[in-house]
Amino acid sequence: MSARNINHEIIEDLYSEALLLADDARAVFDLRIGEKGDNASDSLKIALSIEGLRTTTRVMHVLAWLLNQRAYLAGELSAAQLARHNELPEERSADPANLEALEPETRALIRESEDLHARVARLDREMRRAEQQAEAPVQAMQDRLAQAFGTGG
């Protein structure tokens, strides 16, 4: 199986996982905020709001990265377009104080989103590293040609 097919399978699996996680996050945070309503303390409402926003943003960043990968693999984006527009934003971890206030199921969902982001970030780094290594021989040849013809180097 080619690297492109393996990458395609990995991207599709991660995309499916991210979609499910996004749906779970929407349901959990909408439900938790609605359930607690006026009975919840202000600190709990703030913790739910902050961590809900962080979690959904984290998952949306992952989905955007995966959608770009899917578009590239489908031939809808060039390698240059992908390189220019597909950097996964850095992770903003959950606040431990906020996590303390949340229910175990909600904390588990947040951790799951952090884990997904970490896996996609690792894949992003590995893909970029492989791309740079593939470009290195070409750059070396260009440098040698430039030196040979006295055009710099």
N, C-alpha and C positions, 0 to 999 in steps of 0.2 A: 504494500500500500504506500502511495507517495506521501511526502510530507504535506502537500497541499490537501490531500484527502483527510489525513489525520487532523490537520488544523481545522478543516471544515467540520469534522465530527466534534472536535473539542468546542469550537465556537458555537455550534448548534446546541450541544448539551448545556453549555454555560448560559446560553440565551434562554433556553427553556427554564432552567433553574432560576434565572433572574426574573423572568416574567412571573413565575409562581411566587417568588419572594416579594415582588412588587405588589401583587394582589393581596398576599397575606399581610404585608405591612399596611396597606390601605385599610383593609378590613380591621386589623387589630387596633390601629391608632384611631380610626373613626369610631369604632365600637367603644374603646376605652374612654375616649373623651366624652362620647355620648352617654355611656353608662355612669360615669362619675358625676357628670352634670354639676349641679350646685352643691352636692354633698362633698365633693372633693376639696381638699385644701388647696390654697393658692400654689403652694410649693409643688404639689402633685400635678396640678394643671400645667405649671410651667415646665416641669420635668417631662411630662407627656408631649407637650408642644415642641420643646427643644429636641428631644430624642426622636420624636416622630419626623420632624423636619430633617434632622441629620440622616436618619435611616432612609427615608424616601429619596433624599438627594444622593446619598451614596449609591443606592440601587439604580437611580436614573443615570448617574455617571457611568456605571457599569453597563447598563443597557445601551447608552449612546456609543460607548466604545465597541460593544459587540455588534451593534447595527452597522457601524462603519466597517468592521471586519467582514461582516456578511456581504455588504455592498462590494467590497474589494474582491472577495472570493467569487462573487457573481459577475465580476467584470464591470460593475457600475462605477467604481472608483479606480483611478490609476494608483500606482505605488506612491507617486509623488503627492497626490491628493491625500492619500491615507497617512503618509508621514507628516504632512503639514497640519492635518485636522484631527488627528486621533491620539492625543495624549491624554491618558487617564489622569484626572486630577488627584492630588494627594488625599489620603484618607484623613478624615477628621473623626477621631475616635470618640466614643460616647464618654460623657462625663461620669466618673465613678459616683459622685454624689447624686446625680440624677438617677443612675441605675439602682441605687439603694432604695429609692422611693417607688420603683416600678415592680410590678408583679413578675414572678419567675418566667412566665411564658413570654412576656414582653421583652424581658432581658435576653431570653434565648433567641428571639427573633432578631434583636439588635446584633447579638454576637454572630448570628448566621449571616447577616448582611456584611458585617466586618470581615468575616471569613471569606465570603464570596469576593469582596473587593480585594482582599489580600491575594487570592488565587489569580484573579484577573490581572492585578498589578504585576505579579511574578511572571505571568505569561507575556505581558506587554514588555517587560524588561528583557526576557529571553528572546522574544521576537526582534526587538531592537538590536540586541547584541549580535544575533545571527545575521541581521541585515548589515551591520557595520563590518563584521568579519568578511562577509561576501564582497563588500565594496573595497576592502583593503588592498587586494591584489590589483584591482583596476586603478586605484589611486597611485599605487607604487609604479605601475607601468606609465601612467600619465606623467608622474614626476621624472622618471628616467627619460622619457621622450622630451620633456621640456628642457632638461639639462643638456641632452644631446644636441638639441637645436638652439640652445642658448636663449630660450625664451623665459627664463626664470626657473623657479623650482622650489 
